[in-house]
Amino acid sequence: MAHKNKENYSPYKARKQKAGISLKDQHLAVPAIGPRDFKPETVYSVDEANDRLADIFKNHHFACSHVERIKLAQFYNVMMKNQEHQNFTRLLKLKDIAIKHFIDSMIVAELVDIQFPLIDVGTGPGFPGIPLKIRFPEEKILLGEGVQKRVEFLKTVREELQLKNLDIIGRNINEHFAYPVQSVITRAVEDIPNTLRNVLSCLQEGGYVYFMKGPGVDPELKMAKDQLSEFYKLEKDIAYDLKHTQNHRRLVVYRKIKNAPLPEDPDEEVE
């Protein structure tokens, strides 16, 4: 079971309060969204998606090889074909997916030297894990996801894109997961201290945790320092923008400096 936030801090609530939106009245400001609202108007073929991705990446000065781009086009196509029934993402236009999913996931490798084996915790439909696997086809990557329909989708993506050396962990990653990895990456909304606790058993001493966060992450950094400085050291805090956009990001990197006692009965499920 994941550790609860003992200080009761919620980045989501904090963002809403900062924006002046009452959580009680939030339903008045944001219209209800039903399943049909997540259906893409157009699903491009792999060839057309590849051509459009080439233009998008060029316009945003993002380097991507032809082989990588074809795989990303295949990933887009599979995801959108399953989108109507699965609701994987609110991004339905290829340009938005290219920038906010593909570039956002792969740009991490331009900011830090990623260590492998790598586990993507709370990967959802495969972000950032699948784009990183496309960029590093020979490296060992694991995808951790607890929602079964997403697990089945990830297996489909692995098969259709013929991705090798990619393991899918069909469960939530917690302190009982002890499969050894050299680094962890996550784009999930869980607080930093909770994730750091949940990967204590699997992350090797000297390994890294890469957090893909928004700009308002400072309260989480303080909590991590107060609660987990015995086990982790903050190595990097990189503020950046997605190229030629107003999307502000922070990549926060921790290094594990001390092992914790292993809990009993590790129950990893690798498929």
Stockholm file with secondary structure:
# STOCKHOLM 1.0

chainA/1-271         MAHKNKENYSPYKARKQKAGISLKDQHLAVPAIGPRDFKPETVYSVDEANDRLADIFKNHHFACSHVERIKLAQFYNVMMKNQEHQNFTRLLKLKDIAIKHFIDSMIVAELVDIQFPLIDVGTGPGFPGIPLKIRFPEEKILLGEGVQKRVEFLKTVREELQLKNLDIIGRNINEHFAYPVQSVITRAVEDIPNTLRNVLSCLQEGGYVYFMKGPGVDPELKMAKDQLSEFYKLEKDIAYDLKHTQNHRRLVVYRKIKNAPLPEDPDEEVE
#=GR chainA/1-271 SS CCCCCTTCCCHHHHHHHHTTCCSTTHHHHSCCCCGGGGSCSCCCCHHHHHHHHHHHHHHTTCCCCHHHHHHHHHHHHHHHHHHHHHCCCSCCSHHHHIIIIIIHHHTHHHHSCCCSSEEEETCTTTTTHHHHHHHSTTSCEEEECCCHHHHHHHHHHHHHTTCCSEEEECSCCCTTCCCCEEEEEECSSSCHHHHHHHTTTTEEEEEEEEEEECSCCHHHHHHHHHHHTTTEEEEEEEEEECTTSSCEEEEEEEEECSCCCCCSCCCCCBC
#=GC SS_cons         CCCCCTTCCCHHHHHHHHTTCCSTTHHHHSCCCCGGGGSCSCCCCHHHHHHHHHHHHHHTTCCCCHHHHHHHHHHHHHHHHHHHHHCCCSCCSHHHHIIIIIIHHHTHHHHSCCCSSEEEETCTTTTTHHHHHHHSTTSCEEEECCCHHHHHHHHHHHHHTTCCSEEEECSCCCTTCCCCEEEEEECSSSCHHHHHHHTTTTEEEEEEEEEEECSCCHHHHHHHHHHHTTTEEEEEEEEEECTTSSCEEEEEEEEECSCCCCCSCCCCCBC
//
